[in-house]
């Protein structure tokens, strides 16, 4: 809602709060659901501008054996976005097109 109405500061604040909630769920299970939650954390951190935190989470996830297939493509895409300080909104289909 904040993004849609141009409330950038509030959107970042909301994402930071969401990241805190996700971080309390750590360590994430090495299951599809656990790794998906960890990938959401990477996205939330990136969108909140917490790029170093997002990069660290992303790197850690890429090192996990369960990070394969579409999840791996998403994480590699996130890493590229973080590297160029891109805090925009993307869909899974966006990363599949560039992978």
C-alpha positions as CSV (number, residue, x, y, z in Angstrom):
1,X,0.0,0.0,0.0
2,X,2.8,2.4,0.9
3,X,4.5,1.8,-2.5
4,X,1.2,2.4,-4.4
5,X,0.6,5.7,-2.7
6,X,4.2,7.0,-2.9
7,X,5.0,6.7,0.8
8,X,8.6,5.5,0.4
9,X,9.8,6.1,4.0
10,X,6.9,4.2,5.4
11,X,7.4,1.4,2.9
12,X,11.1,1.1,4.0
13,X,10.0,1.1,7.6
14,X,7.4,-1.6,7.0
15,X,10.0,-3.8,5.3
16,X,12.5,-3.3,8.0
17,X,9.9,-4.4,10.6
18,X,9.1,-7.4,8.4
19,X,12.8,-8.3,8.1
20,X,13.0,-8.3,11.9
21,X,10.2,-10.8,12.1
22,X,11.7,-13.0,9.5
23,X,15.1,-12.8,11.3
24,X,13.5,-14.1,14.5
25,X,12.5,-17.3,12.5
26,X,16.2,-18.2,11.8
27,X,17.7,-20.6,11.3
28,X,15.5,-21.5,8.4
29,X,14.9,-25.2,7.8
30,X,16.7,-26.8,4.8
31,X,13.3,-27.5,3.2
32,X,11.5,-25.9,0.3
33,X,9.4,-23.9,2.7
34,X,12.3,-22.8,4.9
35,X,14.5,-21.8,2.0
36,X,11.6,-19.9,0.4
37,X,11.2,-18.0,3.6
38,X,14.9,-17.2,3.6
39,X,14.6,-16.0,0.0
40,X,11.8,-13.7,1.0
41,X,14.0,-12.3,3.7
42,X,16.6,-11.5,1.1
43,X,14.0,-9.6,-1.0
44,X,12.7,-7.7,2.0
45,X,16.2,-6.7,3.1
46,X,17.0,-5.5,-0.4
47,X,13.8,-3.6,-0.8
48,X,14.4,-2.0,2.6
49,X,17.8,-0.8,1.5
50,X,19.7,-3.1,3.9
51,X,21.9,-4.2,1.0
52,X,24.8,-5.6,3.0
53,X,22.4,-7.7,5.1
54,X,20.6,-8.9,2.0
55,X,23.9,-9.8,0.3
56,X,25.1,-11.8,3.3
57,X,21.8,-13.7,3.5
58,X,21.8,-14.3,-0.2
59,X,25.4,-15.6,-0.2
60,X,24.6,-17.9,2.7
61,X,21.6,-19.3,0.9
62,X,23.4,-19.9,-2.3
63,X,25.8,-22.0,-0.3
64,X,23.1,-24.3,0.9
65,X,22.6,-27.6,-0.9
66,X,18.8,-27.2,-1.2
67,X,19.2,-23.9,-3.1
68,X,18.6,-25.3,-6.6
69,X,16.4,-24.7,-9.6
70,X,14.1,-21.7,-9.6
71,X,15.2,-20.7,-6.0
72,X,18.8,-20.5,-7.2
73,X,17.8,-18.4,-10.2
74,X,15.9,-16.1,-7.9
75,X,18.9,-15.8,-5.5
76,X,21.3,-15.0,-8.3
77,X,18.9,-12.4,-9.6
78,X,18.7,-10.9,-6.1
79,X,22.5,-10.8,-5.9
80,X,22.7,-8.8,-9.2
81,X,20.0,-6.4,-8.0
82,X,21.8,-5.9,-4.7
83,X,25.1,-5.3,-6.5
84,X,23.6,-2.4,-8.5
85,X,21.6,-1.0,-5.5
86,X,18.3,-1.8,-7.2
87,X,15.5,-1.7,-4.6
88,X,12.7,-2.1,-7.1
89,X,9.8,-4.6,-7.2
90,X,10.2,-7.7,-9.4
91,X,8.4,-10.9,-10.1
92,X,9.8,-14.4,-10.2
93,X,9.2,-14.3,-14.0
94,X,11.7,-11.4,-14.2
95,X,14.5,-13.5,-12.9
96,X,13.7,-16.4,-15.1
97,X,13.8,-14.3,-18.2
98,X,17.4,-13.1,-17.4
99,X,18.8,-16.3,-16.0
